[in-house]
Amino acid sequence: MPRVTVLPAEIELEVRNGESVAEAAWRQGYIWPTQCYGQADCVTCFTKIVDGELCALPAGEVERDAIRFKMSSRMRTDQLVRLGCQLKVTGENLVLQKVGFRKAEPEDNNMVDEDQVPAGTHLATEPGRSSR
C-alpha cells in the first residue's frame, strides 16, 4: 500500500488504491483542512509536493480547473502544488508539505454535519463518517 509522509508533522499515511491523500488522512483520524470535503471547490486542501513527485498520479481535469480558476497566479504556476482531495498516489516515496495537518482531537468540530449537505453531494470519507 502506498505511503505518504506529510511535513512538517512528519506523519506517514497509508493511502489505499483510488483514495486521495485527504481521504486517507480523514480515514486514519487526521485533520486535513478543507471546507468542501473532496469537491475540489474550496482549494483549502492544497498541498505542495516536496519530494517523490513521480509517485503522484497527474492531476485530472477537475483538479487542474480548480487550481487554474481558484488559486492565485503564484500558486497555479507551481506544478508541485496539488489539491489533497484529488491527489492520488502510486508509490511509497511521496513527501508533502501541508500546514494545519494534524491528529484529530475529540473537541475538533470542523467536520461537516451530514444533515446540512445537499442531497446528492459526494463526501469523501472522514473519521466516524460514512460516504454519501
N, C-alpha and C positions, 0 to 999 in steps of 0.2 A: 504494500500500500504506500503511495507517495506520502512524503513528509515535507512540511514546510516549516522553516524557522522564522519566527516573527520577532523583529527587533523594535524597540530597544528592550522589550520584555524578555528576550531570549527564551521564548517558549516554542516548543516543537508541536505541531499539529499533524495528526494523521488525516489525510484527505482521501475520501472514497472516490471511486471511479464515477465521473459525471457530476461530482459535487463541487461547488465553488468553495474558495477559501473561507469566505464569510460563513457559509452554511456549515462547514467543518468546525469553525470556531464556535458557533452557536450550539451545535450538537454536543461539543465537548465542554460546554459550560463557561465559555468566554464571552466577553463583550467585544463585538466588532462594531464600532459606531456606525449607525445608519439611521435613516428616517423613513426610507421606503421599503425596507426589508426585502431586498433582492429584485426590485423592479427596474434598476438602472435609471432611476429618476432623480434622486437627490444628490448623487455623486459624493455623499458624505463618506462612503466606504472606500474612497480611493486609497491606494497604497502605492508604494514605489518598490520596484524590483531592485534589490541591492546586489544580488549575485544569482547565477544559475538561470538566466532568462530563457535558455533553451529548454528548461523543464516546464515552462508555461506554454499552454496552447495559445496560438494567436488570438487576438481579440476578435470577437464576432461583430456582426453589423450593429446589433443593439448597443454593445459596449462602445464601439467606435463612434456611433452617433451621439451617445450621451457625453462622451469626452469632448467631441468636436463642438457640440452645441451648448453644453452646460458648464464647461470648465474655462478657467482663464487661459489666455493665449500662451502664457508661460507654461502652464501645466499640460495643455493639449499638444504642445510640440515635443514634449518629453516622452519618447517611446517606451520608457520604463515605468511611466505612471499608468496604473491599471485600476479597474474597479474590483474590489474584493468580492462583490456579489456576483460577478461574472467570470472572474479569473479561475480557470481550471488548470490542473496540474498533471504532468505526465511523468515526472521524475522526482528524485529524492533530494536534490541539491538546491532547491529554490529558497532564497532568503529574501524576506520582505521587510520593509520598514512601515509600521503603522502606529501612529501616535493615538493613544486612547485605547489600544488593545490591552485587555487585562482579564483576569479571572472574574467572573460574575459573582456578586455578593448577594445575599438574601434581600438586602434593602434596596438593591437596584430596581428602579421602576421604569427603565427605558425600553422595556419590551412592549410590543404592540398589544393592545386589547383587541382580541379577535372579534368582539361584538361591534367594534367601530370600523371594521374593514368592510368595504363594499362587497357584495356578493360577486363571486366570480374572480376575485383578485387572488393571484397565487402568492402565497407567503413561503419564503424559504424556511426550513425547519429551524426552530430555535430551541434552546433548552426548555424542556417542560411543555413544549407546544407541538401541535400536530400541523402538518401542511394542509392547506386547503386546495 
